[in-house]
Amino acid sequence: MIISSVPAITLNLQHHSSNPHSTSNDPYLRRNVISLLLKNRRNPKHVQSIHGHAIKTGTSQDPFVAFELLRQYCKLNSIDHATKLFYYTQNPNVYLYTSLIDGFVSFGSYTDAINLFGQMVRGHILADRYVVTAVLKACVLQRALGSGREVHGLVLKYGLSLDRSIALKLVELYGKCGILEDAWKVFDEIPERDVVASTVMMGSCFDCGMVEEAVGVFNEMRSRDTVCWTLMIDGLVRNGEFNRGLEMFREMQVKGVRPNEITFVCVLSACSQLGALELGRWIHAYLGKCDIAVNWFVAGALINMYSRCGDIDEAHVLFDGVKVKDVSTYNSMIGGLAMHGKSIEAVQLFREMLTQRVRPNGITFVGVLNACSHGGLVDLGCEIFQSMKRVHGIEPAVEHYGCLVDILGRVGRLEEAFDFVLRMGGQADDKMLCSLLSACKIHRNIEIGEKVANLLSEHSGIDSGSFIMLSNFYASLGRWNNAAEVREKMEKRGMIKEPGCSSIEVNNAIHEFLSGDLRHPERKKIYKKLEELNYLAKLEGYSPATEVALHDIDDEQKELALAVHSERLAICYGLISTRPFTTLRVGKNLRICADCHAMIKLIAKITRRKIVVRDRNRFHHFENGDCSCDDYW
């Protein structure tokens, strides 16, 4: 029916136009073209056909017809056709500029949008609130502070500074670019600071890491809608305030504000970071009570939550139940399988994804290459890496090269991995160098290790974790002076070593422990259990690996320091607080040390428990004296 209507109206148009190449302002022709466009707006070929007829009948230069054609092309993501139409239009007005700038923004061509606005200004076309808002959106997404400031200057020149939508975009721009002082200045000039304006300002504070300022804005708001509460939870979670984010969600429930799917995704992210499996399960059930559909967006968050909280089997069940899977759904599951050391399953899922004609992206390859690394699948990993550009047209980024270095390092091909790093030159980041340094330490290759250590010490982007890795490498060789020099350099840069912290969820509450922690109310029972396990482990042949206690102290002090590592305290609390044979799930913010790894294998064997530990690198499933990582992590 839609297709047959095209020639019918075409005949009508031709009947009213004696010269098909002339410019026509006939209102009858205009109405018919626009009506036809609205009826066929979802089909690109039909829109192109109507455009052709508009050219023949001379109506394509009509400003209303040109605007509607341009708008429809942009909605269909036919940005090339929209651009050609714009440049063939004589004397485009501000509405056409606005429409194409909006199209560029929707298409992700933010620089083109900013440049087009500049062309409009140079053409002495007076800007209005709509085109200014559109170009500021491009500046926000591009983090184009310089261009944004120029637009702000024009806003003041044109007398648009009091326009609400423009002011809100300026607040967002300065917040995203980290210029909170200017964001506050614009915000203070907004006459009516309602929930929308306050929410934007709150988001700007969070973008700049100013959590307490954001909370202050939130507390001053007279009314708060779902969007406001959700942004508050999201901001807290993004800034590492996971428990506060969950507390805010509970307060939201008490206030009777109905959460939406984005709220749940933010809360599930907090559970993922904390390893709060039971709370995550409750939120999963609560989703149904709130009539929130488990679409690909929510499913990805749930899969990620179950994976990161240690229940990869539940994540897989959920994945299998998703009817329509997109690339993010597959990415969540592949990444989860990789973290848990289920390398073969991850690769199989990657192949299934390709069979289902779901196009992979960069995140997909990070997940599947990590899986190859954890499983020691060197040839397969190299093959998948090579296919990125050759088959899928994806240019490898530094994280993909890092995965390949990790794959080679895991199997002891250290010279090959080091040559690969040298070929990368300055592109090799500190994470990649740390991975190779760790491999050198495990395979006891001091020669290459020292070369990598020199590269790492000279790296400009080194963070506190990399400094600690470098210091530990020197300490493992007994070179205490070099280790001390690294730590001194770290202190001069104002960097502080992140303390080891482990957490365990018991009865829906998260219990956190530091090394040698004495704050817990059950500390006497915890240390009594720890003493008991140390005795039983030594009967099983355990001998403390004092060489991993990287401090220049005697062996007795080293043994004592190792015995009270945070993950051991968390496990002991789990043992005294849960029923026998219950699986224990512990999260640690740092990489687990070799001595704790050996000890936990024995604890799992002695207590006949399955113990799942998530450290900075991956998951370790301890059971019957073995670990899923095969003692390489």
N, C-alpha and C positions, 0 to 999 in steps of 0.2 A: 504493500500500500504506500509506503513512504517513497520507494523508488519510482513508482508510477506517477507520483505527484510532481516529480521534477520536470518532465517534459511538458506536462499540462500547464504549469505556471510559466514555463519557458515560452510557450506559444503566446501566452498572455502578454509577457514582457516584450516579445518581439513585435507584437501587434501594435504596441504603444510607442515603439521607437523606430523611427525611419532611418536613423543612422546609428548602428550598433557601437561605433567607436566614439560617439560624442559624449559629453558630460551632461547627464540628465538630473534635474532636481524635481522630477515628477513625483509628487507625494504618493500617487497610486503605485508606481513602480517600486518606490522605497518601501511602502508597507508590505507589498507582496514578497520582496526579497527578504526583508527582516522576518516576516511570518514563516517563510520557508526555512530560513536558517534556524529558527527556534524549534521547528518541527523535526529537523534533521541534525540537531546539534551534537548527537552522540556518535555520528558516523563521519570520520575524516574524509572519506571519498565523496560523500554527498556534499559536505561543506565546500570541498574543492570544486565540485561540479557547479554548485550555486555561485561560487566566486567567479568561475569562468563565464557564466551567463550574465553576471553583474557587469563584467568587463565589456562583453558584447553589447549590452544594452545601455552602457554609459552610466550606470548607477554606482560603480565601484568607487568613484570619487566623491559620492555623496557622503558627508561627514558621519551621518547616522549609520549608513550601510557599512562604511569603512570601519567604524567603531565596533559594530556588531560582528563583522567578519574577524577582525583582530581579536576580539574577546573570545570567540569560539575557537579560533586556532590555538590560543593560549590555554584554554580549558582542555583541549585535546592534546596538549604538550607538543603541538606542531610548531615549535618555536621558529624553525627555519622559514616556514610559510608566513608566520606572523611578521617576521623581520622583513621579508621581501615585500609583503603587502604595505608595511609601514613606509619603506623607502620609495615605493612607487606612488604613494599618496602625496598629492600636491598640498603644500602648506599644512602639515599635520598640526592639529590643535592640542591643547593640554590634555584632553581626554584620551587621545590616541597615545600620547606619551605615557600617561598614567597606566593605560591598559598594557602596553608593551613592557614597561618597567615591572608591573605586577607579574607579567608572564615570565620575565627573566628571573625574578625572585623565586617563583614557583618551580622553575626549571633548575634552580641552583646556580644560575649565571649571575652572581652578585656583582662582579666587577663590571659586566656589561650593563647592568641596571644603573650603577653609579655613573658610568661613562655617558649613558644615554641622558641622564638627568643633566649632566654637565653640558651636553650638546643643546638641550632645551634652553638652559639658562643663557648660553652664548647666542642662541637664536632670538633672545629677547622675548620669549614667551613667558607670560606671567604665571608663576607657580601658584597652585592653590593647596589647601590642606590635604587633599587626597594624594596628589603626586608627592608632596613632601613626606607624608606618612609612609608611602610606598618605598621611596628611596632610603628613608631612615631604617626601614625594616632590612633592606639590603646591607646597610652599614652595620647594623646589629649582628646579622648572621655572618658577615665577613670580618667582624671585629675591626672595621675600617674607621679608626678613631679620627684620623686626619680629615677624611672626607666628611665624617659626621660633624666635625667642628665647623667645616665650611658650610654645610647645610644649616647648622644652627645659626651661623652668621646671617645667612639669607632669610631665615625665619624671623630674626630680629628686624632685618631690613624691610621685609614685607609686612611686618606687623602681625605675624601669626603666632607670636610667643605665648599668647593666652589660650591658643587652641588646645583643648584637652588631649586629643589623640596624639598630637605632635609632642606635647610635653611628656606624655607617658613613654613614647618611643625614645625620647632623649634621655629620660631616666634610665631606661633599659640599656641604651647604648653605653652610657658612662659606667653603669654597673658592670656590664659584660666586659668592658675594656679596663676595669679595675680603677676607674677614677671616681671613687665614691663621693668625694667632696663636691664634685660638679653635679653628681646625681642628686645629692641633698639640696643643692641650690635650686635646681629646676623643680624638684618636688615641693620645696617650700613656697614656690611661686604659684602652685596650682590652687585655684580658689576653693574648689570643692574636693577635699581629700576623702573620698568615699572608699568602700571596700576594694574597688578595682585599683585605684591609685595607690592605696597602702600596700596591696598585694604586689604590685610592680616594684615598689620601693623595697619591700621585704626581700623580693627575689634578687634585687641588686646588691643588698647587703650580704646575702648568702653567696652570690657570685664572687664577692671580694673576700670571702672567708670571715666576715664580721658577724658571727653567730649571735652574740648578745645584742647587737644593734638590731638585727632582724627580729629577735624575740621581743625587744622593746617596742618595735613598730606593731607587732602582732598584738601585744598586750594592750596597746592604746586604741585598738580598733573597737568601735561600738558594736558592729555586727560582722559576722564571719560566715562566708558561704563555703561550699564544698571545695571550690577551687582554692580558696585561701588556706583552709586546713591542709589540703593536699600539698600545696607549695611549702607550707611550714614543715610538714613531715619530710618531704623530699629534700629540702634545704638542710635539715638536721642530718639526714642520712648521708647526703653528699659530702658533708663536712665531718664525717666520722662520728657523729653523735647518735649512735644507733639506739642506745637505750632511751635517750630522750625522744627520739623519733617514735618509738613504740609507746612511750608514756603519752605523747601527744595524740597518738591514735586512740588510746584508751579514753583520754579526755574528750576526744571528738565523739566517741560513742556515748559517753555520759551526757554530753550536750544535745544528743539526739540528731546530730548532723549525719546525713546518709552518705557513706563513702561511694566513690565511683571506681571504675576499673584502674584508673591511674593511681588512686589512693592505695589500692591493694598491691599494685606492683611496687610502689615505694616501700610499703610495710614488709613485703616479702623480701625485698632487697636488704632491709635491716636484719631480718631473720637469717638470711644467707650469710651476712657478715659475722653475726654473732654465733652462728651454728645452732640456733634455737629451733631444733627440729619439731619438738612438741608444739611450740607456739605456731610454727609454720603450718603444721597439720591442722591446728584449730582454725587458723585464718583460711586455709583451703576449704574447710567445712563451712565457715562463715560466709564465704563467697556465694555459696548456693542459697543461703538464707536471704542474702541481699539481691538475689536474682541477677547476679553478674555472670554473663556467659563466659565460658572458658574458650575464648578465641585464641588466635596465634599469639597475640600480645601477652595475654594473661598466662597462657600455657608456657611460654618461654620463661616467664618469671617463676612459675611453679617448678618447672624442670630444673632451673638454675638453683632454686631454693633447696629442693630435695638433694640435688647433686652436691652442693656446697655444704649441706648439713650432714652428709655422710650416708644417705640412703639412696644409692644409685639405682637399686632395684625398683623402688617406688617411682623414681624419675622416669625409668624406662616404661613402666606400666602407663604412666600419664602420657608419655610421648606416643605410645602405640594407640592411645585412645583419641588422639587429636585427628579429626577427619581431614582438615585442610592444613597441610604443613607448608610453611614458607621457609625461606633461607634462615631466618632467625630461630625458628623452631629446631631445625636441624643443627644449627650452630650451638645452641644450648645443650643439646643431647651429645653431640660429638665432643664438645669441650668437657662435659661432665664425665663421659667415659674415659677421656684422656687423663683427667685429674685422678681418676681411680685406678689407673694402670690397666684398664681394659682396652688395650691397644688394637687387638684384632677386631673387636666389636666396633670400635670407632672407625677403623678403615672400611669395614663392611658397610657401615651406615653411610659413610662418605660415597661409596660406590652406588649404594641404593639411591642416594640423593641425585647423583648424576643420571641414573637410569630413569628416575621420575622427572627428569628435565627441569630440576630446580637448579638455577644457576648459582654456583658458589661465589663467595666474596672473600676479601682478605681475612676476615675473622674465621671463616671456614678453614682456611689453610693453616692459620695459627693453631687451631684445635687439632687438625689431623696430623700436622707435623709434630706437635707436642706428643700425640699418641705414639707416633713412630719413635720418638726419642725415648719415651718411658718404656717402650717395648723392645728397644734395641733393633728396630726394623730399619737398618741402614739403607740397604738398596732400595727398598720401597719408599723410604723417606726422600731419598735423592730423586727418585723417579717422579714422585708427586711434586717436589719442588720445581723440577724442570718443566712440568706440565703447566705450571701457573701461567707463564707468559705464552708458551708455545701453543697450548690448547685452549686456555680460558681467557687469554688476553689481559691477565692481571700482572702488573709490574710488582715484583717482590719488594716489600718494605723492610726496614731494618729488623723488625721483629721476626720476619720469615727467615732472614739470614741468621739471626740468633738461634732459631730452632735448628737450622742445619748444622751450625757449629756445635750445638748441644748434642745432636745425633752423632756426629763424628767423635766428639769427646767421650761420649758414653762408652763406645766400643774400643777406645784407646788409640784411635787414629788421630793423634794429637798434632803431629807434624802437618798433616793435611788440613786440619782445622786451623792451625796457626797460620799457614800459608793463605788460607781463605780470608782470615782476619786482616793480614797484611795487604792483600789485594783490595780490601774495602777501604783502606786508608782511614781518613777521619770519620767515615760513616759508622765505623764500629762503635757501639755505645758501651757504657760501663757494665750493663747487664750481660752483654755478650762476653766481655772480657772476664767477668766474674764466673760465668758458666765454664769457660775454658780453664780458668785458674783452679776451679773446684775439681774439674776432671784431671788436671795435672797432679793435684794433691792426692786424689783417689788412686791414680795409676802410678804415683810416686815418680813422676817425671820432673825432676828438679830443674833440669836445663831449660826446657820450654816454659816451665812454671815461672822461672825468674824473668824470662823475656816478657811474658804476659804481665807479670807484676810490674815491670818497668813501664809498660804501656799504660797500665791502669793508674799508676801513681802520677803520670803526666796528663791524664785525661781531664779535660776542663769540666765535664758534666758529672763528675763522680759525686755520689750521695753518701750518706752516713753508712748505709748497709754495705756499700762497696768498700768503703774505708775499713770497716770491720773485717770483711772478707780478706782484704789485703794484709791487715795486721795479723789475722789468724794464720794466714799462709806462712808468714815469716816466723810466727811463734811455733808453728808445727815443725819448723826446721831448727828450732832452738836459737834462732837469731833474735834475741830479745831486744837488742838495740834498735834493729830495723823496725820491729813491731812497735816499740815505744815512739820512734820518729813518726810513724804513720799516725798514731793516736794523738801525738802532739800537733801534727799538721791539721788533724780533724778538729781539735779543740780551738786552734787559731781561727778556723773558719766558722766558729760558733756552732758546730754540729755536736749533737748529743747522741750517744749510743741508745738505740731503742731498747728498753728493758724487755727481757723475755717474759711473756704473759700467756697463760693457758686458761681456757675456760671449759666448763662442762655444764650441761643442762640437767638438772635434777628436779623433778616435781614442778615443771614449768618455770623454774627460776634458774638464771644464769649465775654460776659461781666462778669468780675469777681468782687466779693465783699468780703471784710473782715468785721468783726463785727465793727459797728460804722464807716464804711468807708465814707470818705468825698472827695475821689479822682475823682469820676465820674462827667463828665461835666453836667449831668442832676440831680445832687444831690439835688438841691432845690425842684424840682418837685417830686423826689423820697421821700424825707422826708415829703413833704406836703401830699402825698398819704398815707404814713405810719401813719401820725397823724390822717388823716380822717378814716382810717381803725381801728385804736385803739379806736376812739370814737364810731364807729358803732358796733364794737365787744363788747364793754362794754354794749351797749344797748341790745345786744343779751345775756347778762349774763356772759361775759368773765371777769374773775378775774385773774390777773397775779399770776402764781404759783411761788412765790418768793423763795420757799424752794429748787427749782432746781438751783437757782443762788448760786453756791457753793463757796461763799466768805464771810468772816466775816465782812459784812457791813450791814447798816440799810436797811429796806424794800424798801424805796423810791429809794435808789441807785440800789438795786437789780432789781426793776421794770424797771428802765431806762436802765440797762445793758441788760435785756432780750429783750426789745423793739427794739433794733438795731442789733439783731443777723443777720448774713450774709444772711441766706435764706429769711428773711423777706424783706431785701433790694432788693434782686434779684427778688422776686415776685412783689414788688412794681414797679420796673423798667419794668418788663414784662407787668404789668397792664397799665402803661402809654404809652407803645410803641407798643402795638398790638391791633387788632380790638376786640370789645366785643365778649365774648363767645369763644375766641380762647383758646385752651389748652395751659397751661404753663408747661414747663419742666425745672426743676431746679436740679442741681447736687450739693451735699455737700460732703466734704472730711471726715467729722466726723459724728457720730451718732446724729440724730436730738433730741433736748431736748423735754421733756414732754410739756413745756409751748409753744414752737413753734408749736408742733404737734397740741395742742388744738387750737391755734390761726389760723393755716392754715386751719383747718376744718371749722372754722367760715368764714374765707376769701373766701373759695370756695363756701360757702352757700350764703354769702352776694353778691358776684360778679357774681354768677351763672357761675362760671368757673370750668373746670376740671383742677386740679393742680397735676402734677406728680413730686414727689421729690425722687431723689435717694440719700440715705445716705450711710454710710459705711456698713450697715447691709443688706439693701434691698431697694425695691421700695415701695413708699407710693402713692396710688392713692386717692386723696382727691376729693370728689364730694358730693354736697348736704349735707354738714355737717358731713359726715362720711369718714372713711379711710379704705382702703382695708386690713390693718394689724390688724383690730379689737382692736386697742390700745395696742398691744403687739409687741415690736420689739427689 
